[in-house]
Amino acid sequence: MSNGIPLMVLAFGTLGGLWFLGAAARKQVADLKGHPGRSNLIKDHGGPPRPNMPGTEH
């Protein structure tokens, strides 16, 4: 076995592991989106922007 094969296995294994952890975290957030114990940041994420406070217009 050449020296490049174990390195490629390690690289693809690391990328696969990171992808799996990212997918699991994404599923966890999606499952808890409507949970009352979560903050409004997660629940209302992606809605329309809030209006500017008076005096902050540029």
CNS distance restraints for C-alpha pairs under 8 A (distance, minus, plus):
assign (resid   1 and name CA) (resid   5 and name CA) 6.90 0.50 0.50
assign (resid   2 and name CA) (resid   6 and name CA) 7.99 0.50 0.50
assign (resid   3 and name CA) (resid   7 and name CA) 7.04 0.50 0.50
assign (resid   4 and name CA) (resid   8 and name CA) 6.19 0.50 0.50
assign (resid   5 and name CA) (resid   9 and name CA) 6.24 0.50 0.50
assign (resid   6 and name CA) (resid  10 and name CA) 6.09 0.50 0.50
assign (resid   7 and name CA) (resid  11 and name CA) 6.11 0.50 0.50
assign (resid   8 and name CA) (resid  12 and name CA) 6.07 0.50 0.50
assign (resid   9 and name CA) (resid  13 and name CA) 5.85 0.50 0.50
assign (resid  10 and name CA) (resid  14 and name CA) 6.03 0.50 0.50
assign (resid  11 and name CA) (resid  15 and name CA) 6.29 0.50 0.50
assign (resid  12 and name CA) (resid  16 and name CA) 5.96 0.50 0.50
assign (resid  13 and name CA) (resid  17 and name CA) 6.03 0.50 0.50
assign (resid  14 and name CA) (resid  18 and name CA) 6.17 0.50 0.50
assign (resid  15 and name CA) (resid  19 and name CA) 6.10 0.50 0.50
assign (resid  16 and name CA) (resid  20 and name CA) 6.14 0.50 0.50
assign (resid  17 and name CA) (resid  21 and name CA) 6.21 0.50 0.50
assign (resid  18 and name CA) (resid  22 and name CA) 6.07 0.50 0.50
assign (resid  19 and name CA) (resid  23 and name CA) 6.11 0.50 0.50
assign (resid  20 and name CA) (resid  24 and name CA) 6.14 0.50 0.50
assign (resid  21 and name CA) (resid  25 and name CA) 6.17 0.50 0.50
assign (resid  22 and name CA) (resid  26 and name CA) 6.12 0.50 0.50
assign (resid  23 and name CA) (resid  27 and name CA) 6.17 0.50 0.50
assign (resid  24 and name CA) (resid  28 and name CA) 6.20 0.50 0.50
assign (resid  25 and name CA) (resid  29 and name CA) 6.33 0.50 0.50
assign (resid  26 and name CA) (resid  30 and name CA) 6.19 0.50 0.50
assign (resid  27 and name CA) (resid  31 and name CA) 6.03 0.50 0.50
assign (resid  28 and name CA) (resid  32 and name CA) 6.24 0.50 0.50
assign (resid  29 and name CA) (resid  33 and name CA) 5.93 0.50 0.50
assign (resid  29 and name CA) (resid  42 and name CA) 7.94 0.50 0.50
assign (resid  31 and name CA) (resid  35 and name CA) 7.96 0.50 0.50
assign (resid  32 and name CA) (resid  38 and name CA) 7.00 0.50 0.50
assign (resid  33 and name CA) (resid  38 and name CA) 7.12 0.50 0.50
assign (resid  33 and name CA) (resid  42 and name CA) 6.16 0.50 0.50
assign (resid  33 and name CA) (resid  43 and name CA) 5.35 0.50 0.50
assign (resid  34 and name CA) (resid  38 and name CA) 7.62 0.50 0.50
assign (resid  34 and name CA) (resid  43 and name CA) 6.22 0.50 0.50
assign (resid  38 and name CA) (resid  42 and name CA) 6.89 0.50 0.50
assign (resid  38 and name CA) (resid  43 and name CA) 7.21 0.50 0.50
assign (resid  39 and name CA) (resid  43 and name CA) 6.62 0.50 0.50
assign (resid  40 and name CA) (resid  44 and name CA) 5.55 0.50 0.50
assign (resid  40 and name CA) (resid  45 and name CA) 7.74 0.50 0.50
assign (resid  41 and name CA) (resid  45 and name CA) 5.67 0.50 0.50
assign (resid  52 and name CA) (resid  56 and name CA) 6.50 0.50 0.50
assign (resid  52 and name CA) (resid  57 and name CA) 7.05 0.50 0.50
assign (resid  53 and name CA) (resid  57 and name CA) 7.95 0.50 0.50
